[in-house]
Amino acid sequence: MRQKRILITGASTGIGRACAVRFADLGYTVFAGVRKLSDGDSPRAESSGDLRPILLDVTLPESIRGAVAAVGDEPLAGLVNNAGIAIVGPVELVPIEQWRRQFEVNVLGVVAVTQAFLPLLRATPGRIVNIGSIAGRSALPGSGPYDASKFAIEAITDALRMELRSWNIPVSLIEPGSIATPIWRKTLTGVDELSRQVAPERYALYARLIAKVRDEAAASADKATAVSEVVKAVEHALTADRPRTRYLVGRDTRLWLLLNLLPDRWRDWLILSRLNE
């Protein structure tokens, strides 16, 4: 039997890296998308299997074309759309170029990569797993750009799941809560940079909220769920006879969904009360 092949975007760190190592160890040929080939050295060294780093910047059409050429013509058993960034801050303050960057990576990157590799997935047929977030169903003040991008992934995943049904291509969405990955450190760096990107008098309008967002991000990092739990969900989505359409991962996810059952103003009051403590 021909060895199964999968592609994972954003495989240099965090969830993508852990998934790449796991599936290579399971016997898959894993094409690990990284923005610098040197970023693939560490996961390749960690794995005992066939892990092949390939250059893939999901925001650049020429990079995606290069990745298609590197993967070749044989069918793909799976595509894991994991590449993502987290830009946070009040809607009024985050510069428009940062909003564009957020959507270029987290949303348009997913669409572009999926479009490029669907012919190889259709040939197997393979499966698609999108890494979303519980933030895609429960937005919070101070993280509008990131939350909005994950809301978009919810819609794209739902549409794809129905559009690809006639080819028997399952599409699953992973919805993690707080997960122990480097994204928290990068997010905190972004919060600090915001103070240098906007005028002091505008920043002062939201200084208290930004401080609380920073505190909450740090607290979330301290109590985050292990990345291995996300890997388990991705493995089930790619290998189970009947994969789920959605996978909640993390202790905090169900709490946020319960809050969504409340009337909007009640939910707002509870969240803002916590932030104003």
N, C-alpha and C positions, 0 to 999 in steps of 0.2 A: 504493500500500500504506500502511495506517495505521501511523503511527510507533509503535514498540514502547515500552512503558512498564514501568519497574521501580521498586520501592521498596527503599531501603536504610536500615536503622535505624542510629543512632549515627554519623551522617555528618558530625559537626562536626570530628573530628580523626582521625588515624591511618588505619587500614584503611578505615573507612567513607567518610571524606573522599576518599581516593585512588580508591576504587571509583566514587564518585559523579562525580568529575571525568572519569575514564576513560570511563565509559559515556555520559555526556553528550557527550563529544567524539566517540564512535563513532556518534552519531546517535539515541540513545535519549532519551526523555523520562524524566528521573530525578527521582523524589520523594525528597528527601534529608531523612530524619527527624532533627530536632535538638530539643533541649529549650528553646532560646531562638532565636527567629527571627534575631537578630543573629549567632548562631553560623554561620548559613548564608551570610552575606555574603561571606566569604573564598573558600569553594569555588565559589560562584556566579561571583565575579569571575575566578577562575582558569580557569574552563571557557569554551570557545567554543560550547558547545551549550545544550540546554534543561535546565537544572538548577533545580529548584524546591524550595527549602527549605519543609518543613512542620513544624509543631509535633508532636512525638511523644515522650512519655515512656512507655516500655514498661511502667512499673509502675502507670500510672494508667488505669483503664478509660475515663474520660471523655476522656482525651487520645487513646487509641486510636480511640474513636468519632469524635473530631474529625478524625483522620488519614484514616479511611475516607471521611468526607464530603469532605475536601480532595482525595483521589485521584479520587473520582467513580465512575461505574458502568462505565466501559470496562474491558475485560480487562487484566490484568497479565501481562507476559511473564516477570517474575521478582521474587522476594522474597529479599533478602539480610539475614538476621538477624545483624547485627553488633554491636549495642549490648551493651556488657559492661563490668564493672569487675573489679578484682583486689584482693581482701582476703586478706591473708596473716597468718600468725602461728600459734603452737602451738594445737592444738585446745582445750586447757584454758583458754587465756587469751583467745581472741577472744570478745568479748561476744556473747550470743545475738542481740541486735538487729543486730549486724554480719553474723552468719550469715544472718539473715532478709533483710537488704539484698542480700547476695551472691546468694541464690537468687531473690529478687524480680526482679532485673535480668537475671541470666544464664540463668535457667531458666524461671521463670513468664512473664517478659517475652517470651521466644521463643514459648512456647505461646500466649499471649494474642494476639500479633500474627499468628501463623500462623492461628489460628482465625478471626480477624477478616477476613483477606484471602484465605482459601482460595476463597470463591465467585468472586472475580475471577481467581484463578489457574486454577481449573477451567474457566473460560470460554474460555481460549486454546487448549490448556492451557499454563500457564506452568511455571516451575521454582522450586525452593527451594534456597537455599544457606545453610547454617548455618556460622558462623565458630566453630569449636571451638578446640582446642589439643592439642598433644602431651601436655599435662598431663592431658588426659582419658583417657590410657592409661598414664600413668606418674606416679603421685603421689609427692611428696617431703615430707620432714619440714619443717614450718614454713610450708607453703602449702596446708594441708588445705581451707579454705573455697573457695578458687579452684579447686583441683584437683577437688573434689567436684562443683562446678557444671559443670565441663567433662566429667566422667564422665557426668553426667546428660544432657548434650547428645548424647553418643554414643548413649545408649539412645533418646532421643527421635527422633534422626535415623534410626536403624535402624527403629524402629516406623513412622515416617511413610513411609519409603521403600517399605515393604511395603503399608501401608494405602492409599497413593495410587497404587499401580501400575495399578489398573484404570482410572484416569482419565489415564494417561500423563503424570503429573506427576513428573519426576525430582527426587530429593532428594539433594543432595551435602553432604559435610562437609569443610570446610577445616581441616587440623590443623597450624597453624604452630608452629614452635619459637620461638626468641628473634627477635623482629621489632622493628625500629627505629621505635617509636611512643611517644607520650607516656605510655603505660600504665606504663612503667618508672619515670618520675619520680613518678607518682601512687602507685605501689606503695611506693616508698621513703618517701614522705611518710606513708603508712599505717603502715609499720613504725615510724617515729619516734613516731607518735601512740599506738601501743600502750603505750609506757612511761607515758603519762599516763592511760591508761584502766584500769589494773589496779594493785593494791597492790604496793608495792616488793618485799615479801618473796615474792610470787607471781612477779613479773617476774624476780626474781633466779634462780629455778629454771631459767629458760630463757634467761638473758641471753647465754650463749655461743652457743646455737643461733640466737637472733635476730640476733646480730652477724654470724654466718656467712651467714644468709639475706640480710641486707642487702648483704654483700660480694658474694655470688653474683649478686644482682639487678643490682648496679652493673656487675659484670664482664660479665653477659649483655647489658646495654645497650650496652657498648663494642664487642662483637663480633656484634651483632644483624644479621640478614639484612635487606636493604632491603625496604620495604613493597611495592615494585613487584612483587616475586616473588609476594606474596599476591594482588595484583590480577590477575596473569597466570592464577593458578589459578581465581579467581572468574570471569574472562572465559571460560576453557575450560568451566567448569561451566555457564555460562549460554548458551554459543553452540555448543559441539561437538555433532555429530550424535549421539554416544554419550558423554555425560558420565560421568566416573568417580563411584563412590560415595564415595571418599575421596581427598584430596589432601594429601600430606605436603609441607610447605614449610619449608625451612631446613636448614642443615648439621647441626644437632644432633639432628634428629628420629629418624633411623635409629639413632643411638647409644642413645637411650632405649628404643627398641623392642627392640634387641639385649639390653639389660639385663633386659628383661621375660622373656627366654627362660631366664634363670637361675632356679634355685630361690629362693624368697622370701628365705631367710636369707642366701644368698650375695649377692643383690642388695642387701639391707639393709646388709650388711657393707661392700660397695664404696662405697655412697653415704655411709654414716656415716663411713667412713675418710676420705673426701674432706673432709667437713665438719669433721672433727676435726684436720685437718692444721694 
